[in-house]
Amino acid sequence: MFDGWLLSLIIWVPILGGAAVLAIGDRSPGAVKAVASGAAALALLLSLILWVGFDPGAGMQFVEKRSWVPTFDIHYHLGVDGISMPLVLLTTFATLLVVVAAWKGIEYRLAQYMGAFLIMEGLMVGVFAALDAILFYVFWEAMLVPMFLLIGIWGGANRIYATIKFFLYTFLGSVLMLIAFLYLRWQADSFGVLDFHGLELAFEAQILIFLAMLAAFAVKVPMWPVHTWLPDAHTEAPTGGSVILAAITLKMGAYGFLRFALPIAPEASQELAWLVIGMSLIAIVYIGLVAMVQEDIKRLIAYSSIAHMGFATLGFFVIFQAGLSATEGGGLLAMTGGYVQLISHGFISAALFLCVGVLYDRMHTRRIADFGGVINKMPIFGAFFVLFAMANAGLPGTSGFVGEFMVILGSYHASFWYAAIAGLTLIVGAAYSLWVVKRVIFGPVANERVDRLQDLDGRELTLLSVLAVAVLGLGLYPAILISVAEPTLINLLEEVSATLSSAAAR
């Protein structure tokens, strides 16, 4: 059903819904909430249809291809495989949560706020579905605009500084990616991403292309040392902005490594894997330690996000030492674990930032020192916060455990020390998670403001319950995700392995 235009519906329904919300304006907040929620819910329903109709072993599916700019051979070309399809579903899922969460707490320009999220949703889905490099670049850059406005208008006191820093980091990194695309167009005589995969590029050219893509994707992940925009952006962003930044935007960089860097420049990826692995391990350990000394709950979660995303990139690039076989070594295990980590972090980070939003809406502070004994006044909230904090630390039975454990096991096939250093994050993560739980949730009631706290209302309870089901569901039954993504990851490993073997024989 909808095979020829389902992806277009998932992209354009929220964008048109955003336009409708903007047209309504702030004259009728009730209508704004209804239209925004309806559009977001319809996009999620369509992506569920996508999930149900998806065949994990059938490669690229739901393909749409229409001429867009014939003069330059640019196409409106969409499609999804096992790598991109779960990310599309995660995007529509997170956006609906954000829209519902904004029913309360946004006191001015509600229509623009809702409209920005809906438009950004369509653009982010476009990033994961685009099979034309220029179309991908358009979606990639265009989604910066609504996020720029969200932080700049509804952010905190230093929102302008954070907004400009966010924009400059991500935009400048992307310029190099565009130059790489133009070179690949010259080589392939096409902007088709799948055509790029078939190129046999010289080693020197691969190195330059890989470095250009690394600049774009490392900033987006973000990887150490180009991560500094993220804590500022999170600190100043409204709750919904932080949720989308952590749950979706960071995944776009990791997705770029899988879709572009590894299949297009496999020799360069192998040659420079040590660089990405080193940056990932530093992020896992050093940034984890930085998270421990934060005094702001949001900054702590933001730094922990950087550390957890380091697991994903470690899993993607350790394959060259762990083994490229689908049946032997730990390459597939590490890569699949890195991918599971992407989805898991989307659930956990969204939940934690929503929890921070619940506290901020009541006390208008995020300083850890201002809290204490919250569970005495908000027992249901306290239970959710402890669950999500433990999931963030990799507690077995939660989704946070699955991806990290798979990456550690896969890394062991490459090097004992990779696995040992990566395993330190379980200790560091537990330390900062337990530290924030102890200071915020437990202990005696800290002050009068905490004493006046009210527990979750029905809307907040529903949002956090849905995320708890997702975190526990993926933790207890990860096969629901792995069975979808793994066939595509196996194809990617085989493609990389064949290219490297061919290059070695030349």
Secondary structure, DSSP 8 states (H G I E B T S, - for coil): --TTTHHHHHHHHHHHHHHHHHHHGGG-HHHHHHHHHHHHHHHHHHHHHHHHH--TTS-SEEEEEEEEEGGGTEEEEEEE-TTTHHHHHHHHHHHHHHHHHTTTT--S-HHHHHHHHHHHHHHHHHHHHB-BHHHHHHHHHHTHHHHHHHHHHHS-TTHHHHHHHHHHHHHHHHHHHHHHHHHHHHHHTS-BHHHHHT----HHHHHHHHHHHHHHHHHHTT-TTS-THHHHHHHHS-HHHHHHIIIIIHHHHHHHIIIIIHHHSHHHHHHTHHHHHHHHHHIIIIIHHHHHT-SBHHHHHHHHHHHHHHHHHHHHHTHHHH-S-SSSSSHHHHHHHHHHHHHHHHHHHHHHHHHHHHHHHHHS--BGGG---HHHH-HHHHHHHHHHHHHHTT-TTSHHHHHHHHHHHHHHTT-HHHHHHHHHHHHHHHHHHHHHHHHHTSSS--SHHHHT-----HHHHHHHHHHHHHHHHHHH-THHHHHHHHHHHHHHHHHHHHHHHHHHH-
